[in-house]
Amino acid sequence: MAVDVKARPLEAFDLRDRTRRRFGELEFRSGLILTSSFKGFGGLSAFRVDPKGEAFIAMNDKGEWFTGRIAYSGKALAGLTDVQSAPMLGSDGKPITTRKLYDSESLAIDGMSLYVGIERANRILKFDFRRGGVTSLGEEIAVPPAFRRLPYNKGPEGLVFVPKGMPHEGSLIVVSERGLDASGNLIGFLIGGPRPGQFAIRRTDEFDISDAALLPSGELLILERKFSLLNGVGIRIRKIPLRAIAPGSLVDGPSIFDADLGYEIDNMEGLDVHRNADGEIVLTMVSDDNFSLLQRTLLLQFVLVE
């Protein structure tokens, strides 16, 4: 189904200093506020772009695919074009929500194979896009018993497939939103690949995980968020070397980006990385508006300052 998406540009990221462009290790490139009359548009939980940063595939937490292209004006985001929507189908050919597979939250891509993490059911579905693209059928993959025991609605929030030439190549890295081990740290899994097993990410300052992505340099980026009535809303991105991750390990890394409600943020749920034609590393973030009139669907792009 064709979806008309309207875009309004964000001229600045810092609401208090609209001239500021540098935020930690990131430089703000551009942003959009996205709206649509299509009732199913919203709730975006993952947004993956092709190596050129042009074609995208996204999904929302109600089991809907969205595909299309990002339009640019120079290097600035200008809008989304050719947007199409389709329900995510299970192995029986019916929408996955009919099988009580609710809350599709995370997405990883390995060529034409797409993996989707279902948070409330603690499942991972694999879609072979050679068999019909968004009409392909999702098949469950085997996961560790501990994965199935992750807390309800706090399960697989970030998925990353590790390509050849990087540590853990061929592995699917899964990070939970707020599955905690006995020490209160966030639970992650290496599924498949040379060294499968469970690891932990140090949890600090009450942040939960909302997505993950890989840098070309072989580092895992973790997008995190927090909300409290006392301290408000915050997001950050931490950088963790892939080589530090191993079964049984506890990993940590510095924050390269922090923002609160003094900036143009919302419920930021999706993160991806690509290298543009000029060799810049571009980070793309998307927010989940929870289908609420009080929230927004934001699409933001930053450049990693190396």
C-alpha positions in Angstrom: 0.0 0.0 0.0 1.3 3.4 -1.0 1.7 5.8 1.9 2.0 9.6 1.6 4.5 11.0 4.2 4.8 14.7 4.7 8.1 16.1 6.1 8.8 19.4 7.9 12.5 20.3 8.4 14.2 20.9 11.7 16.5 23.8 11.4 18.4 23.1 14.6 18.9 20.4 17.2 19.6 22.5 20.3 16.5 24.4 21.3 18.6 26.8 23.5 21.4 27.5 21.0 20.1 27.1 17.4 23.6 27.8 16.0 25.2 24.9 17.7 26.1 21.9 15.5 28.5 19.8 17.6 27.2 17.4 20.2 29.8 15.1 21.8 31.4 13.2 18.9 28.5 13.9 16.6 27.7 16.9 14.3 24.1 17.6 13.6 23.4 17.4 9.8 19.6 17.7 9.5 16.3 16.5 10.8 12.6 16.0 9.8 9.3 15.8 11.5 7.3 13.1 9.7 3.5 12.9 9.5 1.0 10.9 7.5 -2.8 10.6 7.1 -2.2 6.8 6.9 -3.4 5.5 10.3 -0.7 2.8 10.4 2.2 5.2 10.0 3.9 5.7 13.4 5.3 3.6 16.2 8.6 3.2 14.2 10.9 1.0 16.1 13.7 0.3 13.6 15.0 2.1 10.5 17.7 0.6 8.3 19.3 2.3 5.3 21.2 1.0 2.3 25.0 1.6 2.1 24.3 4.8 0.2 21.8 6.1 2.8 19.1 6.3 0.2 16.8 3.3 0.2 15.4 2.3 3.6 13.4 -0.4 5.2 11.6 0.3 8.5 9.1 -1.3 10.8 6.8 -0.3 13.5 5.9 -2.1 16.7 2.6 -3.3 15.3 4.2 -5.6 12.8 4.1 -3.3 9.7 6.9 -3.0 7.1 7.7 0.4 5.5 10.0 0.8 2.5 10.9 3.8 0.4 13.7 6.2 -0.3 15.2 9.2 1.5 15.2 12.4 -0.5 18.0 14.9 0.1 18.6 18.5 -0.6 22.4 18.5 -0.9 23.4 16.6 2.2 20.3 17.6 4.2 17.2 15.4 4.7 14.3 16.6 2.5 11.7 13.9 2.8 10.6 10.3 2.2 9.5 9.2 -1.2 8.0 6.0 -2.7 6.8 4.9 0.7 5.0 1.5 0.8 3.5 -0.4 3.7 2.8 -4.1 4.2 1.9 -6.3 7.1 4.7 -8.6 8.4 3.7 -12.2 7.7 4.3 -15.3 9.7 5.1 -18.8 8.5 1.4 -19.4 7.9 1.1 -16.4 5.6 -1.0 -14.4 8.0 0.0 -11.2 9.8 2.2 -12.0 12.7 -0.1 -10.2 15.1 -2.7 -12.9 14.5 -0.3 -15.3 16.2 0.1 -13.0 19.2 3.6 -12.0 18.1 3.3 -8.4 19.3 5.8 -5.6 19.6 8.2 -6.0 16.7 11.1 -3.9 18.0 14.4 -4.7 16.4 15.8 -5.4 13.0 19.0 -6.8 11.6 20.0 -7.3 7.9 22.3 -9.9 6.4 22.1 -9.4 2.6 18.6 -10.5 1.7 18.0 -12.1 5.1 16.2 -9.9 7.6 15.9 -10.7 11.3 13.1 -9.2 13.5 13.1 -9.3 17.3 9.6 -9.7 18.8 9.8 -8.2 22.3 6.7 -9.4 24.1 7.0 -12.9 22.8 10.9 -13.1 23.0 11.2 -14.6 19.6 13.3 -13.8 16.5 11.8 -14.2 13.0 14.0 -14.6 9.9 12.6 -13.3 6.6 14.2 -14.4 3.3 13.5 -11.4 1.1 14.5 -13.3 -2.0 11.1 -14.9 -1.6 8.9 -11.9 -2.1 10.4 -9.0 -0.2 8.0 -7.6 2.3 5.6 -10.5 1.4 8.1 -13.1 2.5 7.2 -15.3 5.4 8.9 -15.1 8.8 10.3 -18.3 10.3 11.4 -18.6 13.9 15.1 -19.2 14.6 16.5 -21.1 17.5 17.4 -19.0 20.5 18.9 -19.8 23.9 16.6 -20.8 26.7 17.7 -17.7 28.7 16.6 -15.5 25.8 13.0 -16.8 26.1 13.1 -15.9 29.8 13.7 -12.2 29.3 11.2 -10.0 31.1 7.8 -9.3 29.4 8.1 -6.3 27.1 11.8 -5.8 28.0 13.3 -8.2 25.6 15.1 -8.0 22.2 15.3 -4.2 21.6 18.4 -4.2 19.4 19.6 -6.6 16.7 22.9 -6.4 14.7 24.3 -8.9 12.2 28.1 -8.9 12.2 29.5 -9.1 8.6 32.6 -10.8 7.4 35.9 -9.3 8.5 34.8 -8.2 12.0 35.1 -10.0 15.3 32.2 -12.4 15.7 31.5 -12.4 12.0 28.3 -14.3 11.2 26.8 -13.7 14.6 23.6 -12.1 15.5 24.1 -9.7 18.4 20.9 -9.3 20.5 20.6 -6.7 23.3 17.7 -6.5 25.6 15.9 -3.4 26.6 16.0 -4.1 30.3 16.7 -7.8 30.8 19.0 -7.7 33.9 21.4 -10.2 35.2 22.0 -10.9 38.9 24.3 -7.8 39.1 21.8 -5.5 37.5 23.5 -5.3 34.1 21.8 -5.5 30.7 21.7 -8.9 29.1 22.9 -9.5 25.6 23.4 -12.6 23.4 25.7 -13.8 20.6 23.5 -16.1 18.5 25.2 -18.3 15.8 28.7 -17.4 14.6 32.0 -18.8 16.1 31.3 -18.1 19.8 27.7 -18.1 20.8 26.7 -17.2 24.3 25.4 -14.7 26.8 27.2 -11.5 27.8 26.3 -8.3 29.7 26.4 -4.6 29.1 27.1 -2.4 32.2 23.9 -0.5 33.1 24.4 3.0 34.4 22.2 6.0 35.3 19.0 4.0 34.8 19.3 3.9 31.0 17.6 1.2 29.0 18.6 0.1 25.5 16.5 1.0 22.4 18.7 0.0 19.5 22.2 -0.9 18.3 24.2 -0.5 15.1 27.8 -1.2 13.9 30.4 1.2 12.9 32.7 0.3 10.0 35.6 0.4 12.4 34.2 -2.6 14.3 32.5 -1.0 17.2 29.0 -1.5 18.5 26.9 1.6 19.1 24.2 1.3 21.7 21.3 3.8 21.6 19.9 4.2 25.1 17.0 6.2 26.7 15.6 6.9 30.1 12.5 8.5 31.5 11.7 9.6 35.1 9.3 12.1 36.6 12.3 13.5 38.6 14.9 13.7 35.9 12.9 13.8 32.7 13.8 12.2 29.4 17.3 11.6 28.1 19.0 9.7 25.3 22.7 8.7 24.8 24.8 6.6 22.5 27.6 4.5 23.9 30.5 2.9 21.8 31.7 -0.6 22.7 34.5 -2.5 20.8 33.2 -5.7 19.3 36.5 -7.4 20.4 35.5 -6.8 24.0 32.3 -8.9 23.7 32.6 -12.6 24.5 30.5 -15.2 26.3 30.5 -14.4 30.0 31.9 -10.9 29.5 30.8 -7.6 31.0 31.4 -4.8 28.6 31.1 -1.0 28.8 32.0 2.0 26.7 32.0 5.8 26.7 29.1 7.9 25.8 29.7 9.7 22.5 26.4 11.6 22.5 23.9 12.8 25.1 20.7 14.8 24.8 17.7 15.7 26.9 14.4 17.6 26.3 16.4 20.8 25.6 17.1 19.2 22.2 14.9 18.0 19.4 14.4 14.5 20.6 11.4 12.2 21.3 11.2 8.5 22.1 14.3 7.6 20.0 14.0 3.9 19.1 16.0 3.4 15.9 19.6 3.8 14.9 21.6 3.0 11.8 25.0 3.8 10.3 26.2 4.3 6.7 29.2 5.9 5.0 28.2 8.5 2.4 29.9 9.3 -0.9 32.3 11.7 0.8 33.4 9.0 3.2 31.6 10.5 6.2 30.1 8.2 8.8 26.4 9.2 9.0 24.1 8.1 11.9 20.4 8.0 11.3 17.9 8.0 14.2 14.2 7.6 14.2 11.6 8.1 17.0 8.6 6.0 18.0 5.6 8.3 18.6 3.6 5.5 20.2 0.7 6.6 17.9 0.2 9.5 20.3 -0.8 13.1 19.5 1.6 14.2 22.2 4.7 12.7 20.5 6.4 13.0 17.1 8.0 10.9 14.5 11.5 12.4 14.1 14.1 11.4 11.5 17.6 12.8 12.5 21.0 12.5 10.9 24.4 13.2 12.4 27.9 12.9 11.2 30.5 11.1 13.4 33.4 13.5 13.9 36.6 11.3 13.8 
